[in-house]
Amino acid sequence: MSTRNFFIVLAVLGGAFFLYGWMKQNPEAVPDFIPAALVPGKSEALGEAMAYSDANYPYEALGPGQKPPVFTSRIRQAFGPDGEPLSEIPPGYFYVTERSSVQTRHGVIAIVPGDTVKLLDRRKDGRLRVTNDLADFLVKESQVTRDVQVARMAEQQDWARRYRIARR
């Protein structure tokens, strides 16, 4: 290792040590994008709020006086030339109704209910090859729709399942 590389490594380690000490003294000042598990003192403060397993923001974790999140669709209403709302997305595009994922060299990419995908081709086995401009996916026809209302219902059901607010 050259002298220059040694000093670079030493500077990085010194900066990390300083940052760790600062985070330990000021856990409330650490930005939210840094995971709580990396902040000394902050992860212990979360206590049982981190005990849940499958939901990102469970209803049970809400504090007193907090209201549960409200569903807002990401699907925008399209209008025809006459100003009337369209009930279907234009040909060649679909809304996702069931989650699908694909492994890429950069990691896993998923499409979730409510996402818009573009049709690339139809396979002989009945599956569709679609893209979200980040990756290509092979989906069954039952996993996509052109109907706006069906897509919104699928999106809302997925949202409710993820946030455990669905009424049983």
Backbone hydrogen bonds, N-H to C=O, Kabsch-Sander energy under -0.5 kcal/mol:
donor,donor_aa,acceptor,acceptor_aa,energy
6,F,2,S,-2.2
7,F,3,T,-2.1
8,I,4,R,-1.9
9,V,5,N,-2.6
10,L,6,F,-2.3
11,A,7,F,-2.3
12,V,8,I,-2.3
13,L,9,V,-2.6
14,G,10,L,-2.3
15,G,11,A,-2.4
16,A,12,V,-2.5
17,F,13,L,-2.4
18,F,14,G,-2.4
19,L,15,G,-2.6
20,Y,16,A,-2.5
21,G,17,F,-2.1
22,W,18,F,-2.3
23,M,19,L,-2.8
24,K,20,Y,-2.0
25,Q,21,G,-1.6
26,N,22,W,-2.0
29,A,26,N,-1.2
30,V,27,P,-0.8
34,I,31,P,-1.4
38,L,35,P,-1.8
39,V,36,A,-1.3
42,K,39,V,-1.0
43,S,36,A,-0.6
43,S,39,V,-1.5
45,A,41,G,-1.0
46,L,42,K,-1.1
47,G,43,S,-0.7
47,G,44,E,-0.5
49,A,46,L,-2.3
50,M,47,G,-1.3
51,A,48,E,-1.7
59,Y,163,Y,-0.6
61,A,58,P,-1.2
62,L,59,Y,-1.5
66,Q,63,G,-1.8
76,R,74,R,-0.5
80,G,84,E,-3.0
83,G,80,G,-1.8
86,L,78,A,-3.1
89,I,146,R,-2.3
93,Y,90,P,-1.5
94,F,117,V,-2.6
95,Y,145,T,-3.6
96,V,115,D,-2.4
97,T,143,Q,-3.2
98,E,143,Q,-1.3
100,S,111,I,-2.2
102,V,109,I,-2.5
104,T,107,G,-3.9
107,G,104,T,-0.9
109,I,102,V,-2.6
111,I,100,S,-3.0
114,G,96,V,-2.2
115,D,112,V,-2.4
117,V,94,F,-2.8
118,K,131,T,-2.7
119,L,92,G,-3.0
120,L,129,R,-3.3
121,D,129,R,-1.6
123,R,127,R,-3.2
126,G,123,R,-1.5
128,L,139,V,-3.3
129,R,121,D,-3.2
130,V,128,L,-0.7
130,V,137,F,-2.7
131,T,118,K,-1.9
132,N,135,A,-1.6
137,F,130,V,-3.2
139,V,128,L,-2.6
139,V,137,F,-0.6
143,Q,140,K,-1.8
144,V,141,E,-1.3
145,T,95,Y,-2.3
148,V,87,S,-2.4
151,A,147,D,-2.0
152,R,148,V,-2.4
153,M,149,Q,-2.3
154,A,150,V,-2.3
155,E,151,A,-2.5
156,Q,152,R,-2.6
157,Q,153,M,-2.6
158,D,154,A,-2.2
159,W,155,E,-2.3
160,A,156,Q,-2.8
161,R,157,Q,-2.4
162,R,158,D,-2.5
163,Y,159,W,-2.1
164,R,160,A,-0.6
164,R,161,R,-0.7
165,I,160,A,-1.8
166,A,160,A,-1.0
